[in-house]
Amino acid sequence: MEYRTLGTTGLRVSAIGLGTMVHAGHFGPMNDAESLSAIDAALELGVNFIDTSDAYGAGYSETLLGKALKGRRDKVILATKGGNIMAGPNRGKTDFSSVYIGRVMDESLKRLQTDYVDLYQLHNPNVEVIERGEVWELLERRKKEGKIRHYGVSINKMEEGVAAVKGGRSDTIQVEYNMLVQQPAQELFPLAQKANVGVIARAPLRRSLLTGKLTVADQKRFLGEDVRARNFPGDLFAKELEKVELFRFLERGSGRSLAGAAIAFCLAHPAVSVVIPGARNAQQMRENAAAADLRLPLQELQRVTELWRNGFRA
């Protein structure tokens, strides 16, 4: 496993991490035994960065992870997030007040069965929160208290990431980055590199589309809490799959899987410290971890970028 430094934190993180959203059933029904096997395999393979959130199953992923890491907390650089209200009349809204974040942070620590997390991230704060939020003072106090070692943001929009870099308070930025979503490399990564802000690339497989294993018929399975039901409504799913087909050249004659190539593409950008694909089970974790050893030729990297710049016109 390759290890990289996460920005100014000094943390040495595995190039491939583990995202745990899948373990809360947000990509279809899950089995706890399989989830635990993925975590076990991650540790065996040298994966030391695990990312979760109190929003994943309203704390379910944190609880499961706390059980899995009992007795081996020291083997992991643990990251979680807060700010999304997951229960009650305000469910679906966000709250980045010091009072709210202070409370849910303590609840996360309890579920994770740990006294501290290595990285605490504000989960999808808007620009106003990033620029003027009182929550930064709370995060600094909690850092001094030893409950968190570092703090950052997980963002959806490029302007949020830019505000986080320019604000100078965020140690890290987590953002979706993959072959279908390359805006961060153009608008955010150069700024992050210059400021030495650590970049955590999430959704490298674009909600499993870039595994190359899905067909239009699979859309019928995306029900309930499956995030793909809201991420790819109507005809959008079929249109995204058409784009995926344009990347098949990465497989042909190379011995690589499309998923492996997709993860390797993310790792190829020098701004990226760690990529955090999900893994339903030990086998998927092994396949993801193997991508750390892949190196895509410059010509292929350039072709992937050109497809995106040209609006995926073959």
Secondary structure, DSSP 4 states (H G I P E B T S, - for coil): --EEE-GGG--EEESB-EE-GGGGTTTS---HHHHHHHHHHHHHTT--EEE--TTTTTTHHHHHHHHHTTT-GGG-EEEEEE-B--SSTTTT-B---HHHHHHHHHHHHHHHT-S-EEEEEEES--HHHHHH-THHHHHHHHHHHTSEEEEEEE-SSHHHHHHHHHHS--SEEEEE-SSS--HHHHHTHHHHHHHT-EEEEE-TTTTTGGGS---GGGGGG--TT-THHHHS-TTHHHHHHHHHHTTGGGTTTT---HHHHHHHHHHTSTTEEEEE-B-SSHHHHHHHHHGGG----HHHHHHHHHHHHTTS--
